[in-house]
Amino acid sequence: MEYRKADGSLSLCLGSRILWRPFAFSRRLLKVENCRITESESIPLAWTSLIQKLSRATGIFLLDQRKRFSTMPETETNQRDSELFAPPSDVRGMTKLDRTAFKKTVTIPVLKVRKEIVSKLMRSLKRAALQRPGIKRVIEDPEDEESRLIMLDPYKMFTNDSFEKAELDILRQLNVNPQISKYNLELTYENFKSEEILRAVLPEGQDVTSGFSRVGHIAHLNLRDHQLPFKHLIGQVMIDKNPGITSAVNKINNIDNTYRNFQMEVLSGEENMMTKVRENNTTYEFDFSKVYWNPRLSTEHSRITELLKPGDVLFDVFAGVGPFAIPVAKKNCTVFANDLNPESHKWLLHNCKLNKVDQKVKVFNLDGKDFLQGPVREELMQQLGPLSKERKHSVHIVMNLPAKAIEFLSAFKLLLDGQPCGSELLPVVHCYSFSKDANPAKDVQQRAGAVLGISLEACSSVHLVRNVAPNKEMLCITFQIPAAVLYKNQTPNPENYEDPPFKRRRTDKAFSEEKTQIASVT
């Protein structure tokens, strides 16, 4: 059995004995010489066959450097080199991208076949063929224009004995010689993946991140301190390796809690931050440097949209450029959307027109508290007034400002005058928050309940949105605002409070599923 050691050497374990030698492809070969197996030694027959093959190995077959193609002798030439497809080692520490420095020649096993049978044969050689993105598996034979060379997997194919029986049968049927040869393949910068390039360039042992958020033509990275000396190289690699990306930026400060944008640095490419994105069949245009947009929230935008039905009403307190408001409006709902950031307000108006829902969305540019105690209060007074019993639609309030949204819940306390409406008609709130607590669901419930002055643990659902950072979760707590909180002259009773609308609304499948989310989080 083979074992790869940490230093790249190869070990061969035979029972309790380990034989090993330093190993590097095309330089040294593990040799087992003068090894004799007797019946008295408890070595499986399979190992006997392996030892016999290895004992006949006289060394690596060296290529004539003037030739790119030659015949491989029938010996066990183990090519299990973990660095075979890694960039050259001398690019380590590079801070300014030099694409020419990534040239490298590797030796690949190939099978020579007639060009007219290539297509038929490839279907039967899926296991044995090279599976390396960016490298052709079939190339022209430099010595015979009537033939082609099929690139084989260097980690599986060593000699003609490496073919499985079914593969040999096909080769025999098509009159193909199973003799494996080898080919000198030149790799360039284009042949390496972004992660491979960064792993080769950055200091050994340091975290290598090749992921980013894509916002139209922009790659948005969050680089760590040890990556900053290589930031311009990283940005250029992201552009090179991702079609359609023409600009790479790095966030250089935390999100501003007032306007929800952040300062960014252009690492490479064009400085144009005007972009267009497509999410959930809706198009958005905006200046990414001046507004908040997070493509990782696409699923959450869709989840909330699915909770609403045609005719429902949505109040979006921190609407941004419209990822909740516009899809909901497209479902023939009435939407009141607000954002304090003047740029977000501008692009929200633009995107409503772009998606032809500007007649269904009323847009505001107010502080969240002013929006709740102004336009939202006025509309709720009508929605929950004397004629409210005749309506069949629901009212939803989305508060997507995780850093501070829970604080804004205080605006609901004693918000409305008059007699309380039926509890089944009370607004449903979807409030987002971050939590670093060991029990994030309970933490969010307790903090939201403390602001409202009631207990929410038995009458709310908590949905885990995503992991933001180690030990930091983003969650959404959903609950109906009780009349005792919403109306004046009502006194909440934390001990006896229970939210009957949750029970009455269980026929609504989406809402019922939302209620059960707390079980998976807690």
Backbone hydrogen bonds, N-H to C=O, Kabsch-Sander energy under -0.5 kcal/mol:
donor,donor_aa,acceptor,acceptor_aa,energy
3,Y,11,S,-2.0
5,K,3,Y,-0.5
5,K,9,S,-2.8
8,G,5,K,-1.9
10,L,21,R,-0.9
11,S,3,Y,-2.5
12,L,19,L,-2.0
13,C,1,M,-2.9
13,C,11,S,-0.5
14,L,12,L,-0.6
14,L,17,R,-3.0
15,G,13,C,-0.6
17,R,14,L,-2.7
19,L,12,L,-2.3
21,R,10,L,-0.8
27,R,24,A,-1.9
28,R,24,A,-2.2
32,V,54,L,-0.5
33,E,31,K,-0.5
36,R,34,N,-0.6
38,T,36,R,-0.5
41,E,38,T,-1.5
43,I,41,E,-2.4
47,W,44,P,-0.7
48,T,44,P,-1.4
49,S,45,L,-2.0
50,L,46,A,-1.6
51,I,47,W,-2.8
52,Q,48,T,-2.1
53,K,49,S,-1.8
54,L,50,L,-2.5
55,S,51,I,-2.5
56,R,52,Q,-0.8
56,R,53,K,-0.7
57,A,54,L,-1.2
62,L,60,I,-0.6
65,Q,63,L,-0.6
67,K,64,D,-2.5
70,S,182,K,-1.5
72,M,180,I,-0.7
75,T,73,P,-2.1
77,T,75,T,-1.6
78,N,76,E,-1.0
81,D,79,Q,-2.9
82,S,80,R,-0.7
84,L,81,D,-2.1
86,A,83,E,-1.4
91,V,88,P,-1.3
92,R,89,S,-1.5
93,G,201,V,-3.1
94,M,91,V,-2.1
97,L,95,T,-0.5
99,R,97,L,-0.5
101,A,98,D,-1.3
102,F,99,R,-1.6
103,K,100,T,-1.1
104,K,187,L,-2.4
106,V,185,L,-2.9
108,I,106,V,-0.5
108,I,183,Y,-2.7
110,V,181,S,-2.9
111,L,150,I,-1.7
112,K,179,Q,-0.5
113,V,148,R,-2.5
115,K,146,E,-2.1
117,I,114,R,-1.6
118,V,115,K,-0.9
121,L,117,I,-2.4
122,M,118,V,-2.6
123,R,119,S,-0.9
124,S,121,L,-1.3
125,L,121,L,-0.7
125,L,122,M,-0.7
129,A,125,L,-2.5
130,L,151,M,-2.1
132,R,130,L,-0.6
135,I,132,R,-1.9
139,I,149,L,-2.4
141,D,144,D,-0.5
141,D,147,S,-1.3
144,D,141,D,-0.9
147,S,144,D,-1.6
148,R,113,V,-2.9
149,L,139,I,-2.9
150,I,111,L,-2.5
150,I,148,R,-0.5
151,M,137,R,-3.4
151,M,149,L,-0.6
152,L,109,P,-3.0
153,D,128,A,-3.1
156,K,153,D,-1.7
157,M,153,D,-2.9
158,F,156,K,-0.6
162,S,159,T,-2.1
163,F,160,N,-1.0
168,L,164,E,-2.5
169,D,165,K,-2.4
170,I,166,A,-1.7
171,L,167,E,-2.3
172,R,168,L,-2.4
173,Q,169,D,-2.4
174,L,170,I,-2.2
175,N,172,R,-1.2
176,V,171,L,-3.3
181,S,110,V,-2.7
182,K,70,S,-1.8
183,Y,108,I,-2.7
184,N,68,R,-2.3
185,L,106,V,-3.2
185,L,183,Y,-0.9
186,E,184,N,-0.5
187,L,104,K,-4.3
187,L,185,L,-0.6
191,N,188,T,-1.8
192,F,189,Y,-1.3
197,I,193,K,-2.3
198,L,194,S,-2.5
199,R,195,E,-2.3
200,A,196,E,-1.7
201,V,197,I,-1.6
202,L,198,L,-2.8
206,Q,203,P,-1.7
209,T,207,D,-0.6
210,S,208,V,-0.5
213,S,220,H,-2.5
214,R,212,F,-0.5
215,V,213,S,-0.6
215,V,218,I,-2.9
218,I,215,V,-1.9
219,A,247,S,-2.9
220,H,213,S,-3.4
220,H,218,I,-0.6
221,L,219,A,-0.7
221,L,249,V,-3.0
227,Q,224,R,-1.5
228,L,224,R,-0.8
228,L,225,D,-1.0
230,F,227,Q,-1.6
231,K,228,L,-1.8
234,I,230,F,-2.8
235,G,231,K,-2.5
236,Q,232,H,-2.0
237,V,233,L,-2.4
238,M,234,I,-2.2
239,I,235,G,-1.6
240,D,236,Q,-2.7
241,K,237,V,-2.5
242,N,238,M,-0.6
242,N,239,I,-0.6
245,I,242,N,-2.1
246,T,217,H,-2.3
246,T,244,G,-0.6
247,S,217,H,-1.5
248,A,268,S,-2.4
249,V,219,A,-2.9
250,N,265,E,-2.3
251,K,221,L,-1.7
252,I,263,Q,-2.3
253,N,263,Q,-0.7
256,D,261,N,-3.1
260,R,256,D,-2.2
265,E,250,N,-2.5
267,L,248,A,-2.9
267,L,265,E,-0.7
268,S,248,A,-1.3
270,E,246,T,-1.9
273,M,271,E,-0.6
275,T,273,M,-0.6
275,T,286,F,-2.6
277,V,284,Y,-2.5
279,E,282,T,-2.9
282,T,279,E,-1.4
284,Y,277,V,-2.6
286,F,275,T,-1.9
288,F,273,M,-2.5
288,F,286,F,-0.8
290,K,287,D,-2.1
291,V,287,D,-0.9
297,L,294,N,-1.9
298,S,295,P,-1.4
301,H,297,L,-2.6
302,S,298,S,-2.0
303,R,299,T,-2.2
304,I,300,E,-2.2
305,T,301,H,-1.9
306,E,302,S,-2.1
307,L,303,R,-0.8
307,L,304,I,-1.0
308,L,304,I,-0.8
308,L,305,T,-0.9
311,G,332,N,-1.6
312,D,309,K,-2.5
313,V,394,S,-2.6
314,L,334,T,-2.7
315,F,396,H,-2.6
316,D,314,L,-0.6
316,D,336,F,-3.0
317,V,315,F,-0.8
317,V,398,V,-2.4
319,A,316,D,-0.6
319,A,338,N,-3.7
322,G,319,A,-2.0
326,I,322,G,-2.2
328,V,324,F,-1.7
329,A,325,A,-2.3
330,K,326,I,-2.0
331,K,328,V,-1.3
332,N,329,A,-1.7
333,C,328,V,-0.9
334,T,312,D,-2.2
335,V,360,K,-2.3
336,F,314,L,-2.8
337,A,335,V,-0.5
337,A,362,K,-2.6
338,N,316,D,-2.4
339,D,364,F,-1.7
345,H,341,N,-2.6
346,K,342,P,-2.2
347,W,343,E,-2.4
348,L,344,S,-2.4
349,L,345,H,-2.1
350,H,346,K,-2.0
351,N,347,W,-2.7
352,C,348,L,-2.0
353,K,349,L,-1.8
354,L,350,H,-2.6
355,N,351,N,-2.0
356,K,353,K,-1.3
357,V,352,C,-3.0
358,D,352,C,-0.8
360,K,357,V,-1.9
361,V,357,V,-0.8
362,K,335,V,-2.8
363,V,361,V,-0.6
364,F,337,A,-2.5
371,F,367,D,-2.4
372,L,368,G,-2.1
373,Q,369,K,-2.5
374,G,370,D,-0.9
376,V,371,F,-2.5
377,R,372,L,-0.9
378,E,374,G,-2.4
379,E,375,P,-2.2
380,L,376,V,-2.7
381,M,377,R,-2.2
382,Q,378,E,-1.1
383,Q,379,E,-3.0
384,L,380,L,-2.9
385,G,382,Q,-1.1
388,S,385,G,-2.2
389,K,386,P,-0.6
390,E,387,L,-1.6
391,R,387,L,-0.5
391,R,388,S,-1.0
396,H,313,V,-2.9
397,I,428,V,-2.9
398,V,315,F,-2.6
399,M,430,H,-2.8
401,L,399,M,-1.2
404,K,401,L,-1.9
405,A,401,L,-3.2
407,E,404,K,-1.3
408,F,404,K,-0.8
408,F,405,A,-1.1
409,L,406,I,-1.4
410,S,407,E,-1.1
411,A,408,F,-1.8
412,F,409,L,-1.9
413,K,410,S,-1.2
414,L,485,V,-3.7
415,L,412,F,-1.5
416,L,486,L,-2.9
425,L,422,G,-2.1
426,L,423,S,-1.1
428,V,395,V,-2.9
429,V,427,P,-0.5
429,V,479,F,-3.4
430,H,397,I,-3.1
431,C,429,V,-0.5
431,C,477,I,-2.7
432,Y,399,M,-2.3
433,S,475,L,-2.3
434,F,402,P,-1.1
435,S,473,E,-2.0
443,D,439,N,-2.2
444,V,440,P,-2.4
445,Q,441,A,-2.2
446,Q,442,K,-2.6
447,R,443,D,-2.2
448,A,444,V,-2.6
449,G,445,Q,-2.5
450,A,446,Q,-2.1
451,V,447,R,-1.5
452,L,448,A,-1.9
453,G,449,G,-2.0
454,I,449,G,-1.7
456,L,454,I,-0.5
459,C,456,L,-1.0
461,S,478,T,-2.3
463,H,476,C,-2.9
465,V,463,H,-0.7
465,V,474,M,-2.2
466,R,474,M,-1.4
468,V,466,R,-0.7
468,V,472,K,-2.0
469,A,472,K,-1.5
472,K,469,A,-2.4
473,E,435,S,-2.9
474,M,466,R,-2.8
475,L,433,S,-3.0
475,L,473,E,-0.5
476,C,463,H,-2.4
477,I,431,C,-2.9
478,T,461,S,-2.9
479,F,429,V,-1.8
481,I,427,P,-2.1
485,V,482,P,-1.5
486,L,482,P,-2.4
487,Y,483,A,-2.6
488,K,416,L,-2.1
490,Q,487,Y,-0.8
497,Y,493,N,-1.6
502,F,499,D,-1.5
503,K,499,D,-0.5
503,K,500,P,-1.1
504,R,500,P,-2.2
505,R,501,P,-2.3
506,R,503,K,-1.1
507,T,504,R,-0.5
508,D,505,R,-2.0
509,K,507,T,-1.0
512,S,508,D,-2.4
513,E,509,K,-2.6
514,E,510,A,-1.9
515,K,511,F,-1.9
516,T,512,S,-1.4
517,Q,513,E,-0.5
517,Q,514,E,-1.0
518,I,515,K,-0.8
519,A,516,T,-1.3
520,S,516,T,-0.7
520,S,517,Q,-0.6
521,V,517,Q,-1.1
522,T,518,I,-2.8
